């Protein structure tokens, strides 16, 4: 049986249309808005009935007024009926690699105390699980009633996932009260409206519809005046009309004109004070049971409600019977049937009618009862949040346990609420610092400024133990650093290093100090810091984590300063030791990233890729889907860009930018992604697209407060130059030099600002251009990598022009052939070929242009391909058909040559052994370096691992 519906034809027509489209594979979202009692629940019941009749899989949930602060309460209602039917093995199979991340959020397992995922990681996991479920059980209808009471965590997921309904065989139907979501209005609005559509607004029934409803309930003898009075006293609210007819039937009133005077009094008992009065007339036991049920929430086991109400089994059973007969409580007629109110309006009225002091006491009793029933700390914490502080250590302990579970479930805001309440209890003096520390950790991702306040307060607590003090200090430095306050982070750990009483703590604080100073854009004396770091690193062996972090910082400092690459590689190898984890919350991921990038700049990008792939996998396993993962994808894309794999680079960087956009505007992860994307687009020849990207994000408008890579100011100058704006580019690039040079950051491989500046002033100030180009060559030679030297020489040739151009480009090609930098090699080959044409050497030119054309095509550098074709055409040569499907696997001859290199043979020696010309060996090895992502130095190690 299903209740007849009146004046909802448009809504039901929309439902039928959406279900028809769903059967054809097209998803949709329907939203129904209306005040309490207008029939939203009845409408959704009809949606369920029609969806089931069409063979749809139906999932449903309902928001609860008392459960709004329970994280993922709504999500759990969707998930648990599906999961309850199978065991743990099937759970793990269903959730796959997302099990450890998502299971705590959906209440499948108790949190295990492992690393806490970030909220975005949990939402991504839910996306994957729901998408997989929908595709396997299609078509699926998801129904959410009382969505205005949805908890914040479920709502955040649902609003982000809702647009995907159109891409899946899934219909999402929500119903809500439009005036009861004050603190989540914006996200709720985005859920209720999609693609400019509006929710269906349910209106009160007309007098005609109320008359039909009354006659259906009381019989056709109900006269017109009686029916109209029913409409007048209820305002056409369907819930109130139905309840009124029940009261009329109970009183055995004839639905005639002479009884209309009694309708208003009867209608008053349906809501507000009238409802409360009706409840009180049922007796004290019924009142207490109703109050207990209102405090506990929805779907309450009768024994639990009886314990909170302080009733015995027989007394509670009798009270349930009276409440059910009075249409206040539904369910509970059987011992194991959960209690619930007939309507949310009744639940709200009962809860609000409880005297304030008694309501607090009932929450305290509820906390004790649910704890005794084994429901865990989170079930108790909801009630403890409503209890007045009394200095109870057990309350503090329970709230701390609940906070840990919430963090493990990816709900830091809920954890924060518990810990703030624990502070008000308050904790015992020796425990207060630990609570403040936990509170700071819980707010780090969502409220870094709040984190700073709590952690500073923790440091000021008397009797703070050394281990906790160290942990608080390091986490406070992270909060300051991630808020852009690098100077404060560095000063904080420097002060702690001075007051440290153990060598271990002092070393740890110095490591933190070096790191935060390295990221400071306003560091007052970078060279002095570099000298101190070098002196310290010279005496370290990498025996502990702190020593290895310092060695990693030393490796990175050597890179940005342009010290010999061989030295930087040695420090990086020592730093890695047994590995540096990306998800170590105590140490952060910055130094592991620096160590990995050291290999990139030292012409071993393949090794860097391995380290980044491991780091990304580690983040994904832990459910860290924020800045860490954004940096991971972006910098992996940057490595591919440096290797000349431009199409792959663009895809990875766009994914990094997508994740960074979710983190927040202006974050270092976003700046890194934008800069790398711009460089990649320029290399591919899509300058206008790069310009539009910069304009959309206002990139380059200001110098970042923290050091980011690639350097934002330099990238903006490169973009201006590519757009044909040399004067604007000159200004930006010269400012970059004035900022970086005094800091000793002079490696052109890390930031080639001098090369771009030389090109910007080439036509207006040739002498200055030549000086910058040649100085860049000198710096590159000091660093010593083939890619850095080759790139600098190519730029010098472009600035110098005839007659030195050909020789400089020949040397550039020779260096780049010994590097893994495919795109830079392609540029040098095309430039060299063009210069040879101008010098009247067409045969040599053809060879270089053909090689440059094919290499550029393999890189995905469309503009460079077109330029090579144009140069060949201008020289009277016809471009050969390109072999785009170049294998990344070594050929037999390439492997043979590589193995001889690994044994220490020189190119001439290899040429004799393989009976080849030396030039042929050079080209074989060039392919090896580009395919394997390493130079000659790292080749032996790569071959050992293959």
Order of alpha helices (4+ residues) and beta strands (2+ residues): alpha-beta-alpha-beta-alpha-alpha-alpha-alpha-beta-alpha-beta-alpha-beta-alpha-alpha-alpha-alpha-alpha-alpha-alpha-alpha-beta-beta-alpha-alpha-alpha-alpha-alpha-alpha-alpha-alpha-alpha-alpha-alpha-alpha-alpha-alpha-alpha-alpha-alpha-alpha-alpha-alpha-alpha-alpha-alpha-alpha-alpha-alpha-alpha-alpha-alpha-alpha-alpha-alpha
